[in-house]
Amino acid sequence: MFRSGARTGAVGVAVAAVGTALALTSCSSSSDSDSDKKPDVAQQPKGTDPFWVNPDGNASRQAAKYRKSGDDAKAALIGKIAAQPVGEWIGPENPESEAKGFTEAAAKADRTALLVLYNIPHRDCGQFSKGGATDGDAYRAWVDKVAAGIGDRGATVVLEPDAVLHLVDGCTPQQFAEERYDLLRKAVERLKRQPGVKVYVDAGNAGWQRPDALDEPLRRAGVEAADGFAVNVSNFQTTAASRDFGHQLSAKLSGKHFVIDTSRNGNGPYTGGDPKETWCNPPGRALGDRPTTRTGDGLVDAYVWVKRPGESDGDCKGGPRAGEWWAEYALSLAANSK
């Protein structure tokens, strides 16, 4: 089962544009030539949502295009996404510069970057987001560069969606198990050497595996040295179901805290069509609870949008390849949300 869209595009270009976009937010010009460049986003209140809103994300650019064309209704819908902080998925080619760019921009805005590391060898066991580092040495070097890029700035890191679960459900061959557990454990240790970093190891979702099948694998993956675990990454399980799942798993992990990806769970999971692809670009879904650290639950550190709403799960149901922006789907998510 695959849950997370790979981002194989020109991420480095996007990072380089962040500084320009931040500068534009203070520009007072409203000329037509600038209307598709000037971001129309602001940071959320730090007390409730300390995560950084990227002013140059896909949603922000799409909203600007709609505004320039005079389609204010669509711009407003996409604005629901553009206004919220989302995960920045670090690419394979320039991990240090990307991590540095995102965390520096976040620090300048007095916020914390939400980063997603998704480059484990044999990633997604040959499915829509197959790929990852070529081997263990390459992965360790990549993580080291991510950590170096973060430096002493703050960051919340969601570590390797699917990596543990694909060992548990047998999708990833067991011959890779020992190396993968070691790579995850060492990644947690390396990232936690950075003073401002919080790490949450991916733990699947309420519709995938039982908590009693996950606690030992998560320990082997280093969750005890992490700040906690993440649930519902790129999935659609409701916040209530995710909270219950997380509580059950936390009880087996000595009370570990967790975060919930609420990016697209507003209408819960999809139950139609091919049962093997209910996770892939399902119709009729909606944006979920907005990102916040005020969850009202002592074990839930935050609701976060790890999956970037509007980016495809894969080339299914008419969608583009995994990780690519899909404006029509983004509009649907926003239109269906409260």
C-alpha positions, -999 to +999 in steps of 0.1 A: +000+000+000+013+034-010+005+066+007+029+094-001+035+113-033+071+115-043+083+149-053+108+145-081+104+179-097+126+209-096+125+214-058+157+232-058+143+259-081+114+263-057+137+267-027+157+293-046+125+312-053+115+313-016+137+343-008+122+362-038+087+353-027+093+364+009+106+397-004+075+402-026+052+398+004+063+433+016+059+449-019+031+473-022+028+471-060-005+457-074+003+461-111-010+434-135+026+423-142+031+415-105-003+399-099+007+364-107+040+367-088+030+384-055+021+358-029-012+364-012-004+344+020+006+352+055+018+332+085-008+317+108-008+329+144+023+315+160+005+306+193-018+281+176+002+272+144+039+277+146+047+260+113+059+280+083+036+289+054+056+288+022+046+319+002+058+303-030+042+269-028+021+253-056-012+264-041+000+300-038+011+301-074-021+285-086-042+310-066-022+339-082-028+325-117-066+324-110-065+359-096-047+372-127-073+355-150-101+371-130-114+339-115-117+350-079-139+321-069-113+295-078-086+317-063-105+318-030-108+280-030-072+274-037-064+300-011-078+276+016-047+255+008-022+283+002-029+298+036-019+267+055+016+253+063+024+221+045+052+196+045+083+203+024+095+170+009+133+171+006+144+158-028+173+135-035+196+158-054+202+188-032+192+179+004+215+203+022+206+234+002+169+225+003+169+219+041+188+251+046+166+271+023+133+260+039+146+263+075+162+297+069+130+311+053+110+297+082+134+312+108+131+346+091+094+344+095+098+333+132+082+299+124+093+263+122+097+243+089+078+210+085+101+187+065+094+152+052+123+128+045+113+102+019+143+087+003+148+053+019+164+026-004+137+004-022+111+031-015+075+022-021+085-013-032+082-006-069+049+012-069+039+048-079+067+064-059+094+039-063+129+050-060+150+063-031+187+063-024+207+037-043+220+020-011+226+024+026+257+045+023+240+069-001+211+072+023+232+079+053+251+106+034+218+121+023+205+123+058+237+138+070+234+166+044+198+172+055+209+176+091+238+199+080+213+220+061+190+224+091+219+234+113+208+249+146+175+262+132+141+247+142+125+219+122+098+193+126+107+162+106+084+134+095+107+104+088+101+081+059+064+075+052+057+038+045+092+026+054+082+007+086+048-004+074+061-018+041+082-041+062+053-051+084+029-058+056+055-077+035+055-053+006+092-047+010+112-080+009+125-091+043+160-093+029+161-055+033+147-054+068+178-053+089+194-026+068+162-005+068+157-006+105+193+004+110+190+032+085+159+046+102+174+043+137+206+060+126+186+087+108+167+095+141+200+097+159+216+119+133+187+143+131+184+146+169+219+158+171+206+191+157+194+212+187+162+224+172+149+193+155+119+172+164+115+138+147+084+117+142+087+083+127+059+073+103+035+047+118+009+042+091-028+049+096-059+035+113-070+016+082-037-002+075-022-022+104-031-029+141-011-011+168+000-045+182+017-052+149+037-019+150+052-012+184+081-036+181+090-026+145+088+011+155+112+004+184+136-012+159+133+019+138+144+041+166+111+056+178+122+057+214+149+082+206+125+102+184+100+127+197+072+104+186+055+090+156+032+102+128-001+088+117-023+091+087+004+105+064-011+111+030-042+091+040-078+099+047-087+083+080-107+107+102-090+127+129-110+108+155-100+074+142-064+086+139-064+099+174-078+066+187-052+046+167-024+068+180-035+064+216-035+026+213-001+027+197+013+052+223+002+029+251+025+002+237+053+027+233+056+040+268+034+070+261+051+084+231+035+115+215+023+117+179+012+140+151-017+135+128-018+143+091-052+160+086-045+174+052-072+155+033-093+137+059-123+160+061-147+134+046-129+103+059-117+074+037-131+065+003-148+031+001-157+029-036-139+015-066-110-009-065-103-017-028-065-018-036-066+018-048-089+036-024-059+056-012-050+069-047-067+102-057-101+092-043-130+114-053-151+134-030-125+140-003-120+172+016-095+192+035-093+183+072-086+200+104-063+230+099-027+226+112-023+235+149-005+225+180-036+232+201-052+198+196-068+195+230-051+161+235-020+157+256-006+130+234-012+147+200+015+173+195+000+187+164-023+184+135-001+188+104-006+188+066+022+164+057+007+156+023+005+187+002-032+190-008-035+191-046-005+170-053-013+137-070-010+103-053-001+087-086-013+082-122-046+068-112-082+081-116-070+105-142-042+120-121-007+129-131+023+111-117+029+110-079+038+144-064+027+165-093+004+194-088-032+188-100-053+219-098-086+202-104-081+178-075-071+207-053-102+226-062-123+196-053-107+192-019-112+228-011-148+230-024-157+200-003-142+213+029-159+234+056 
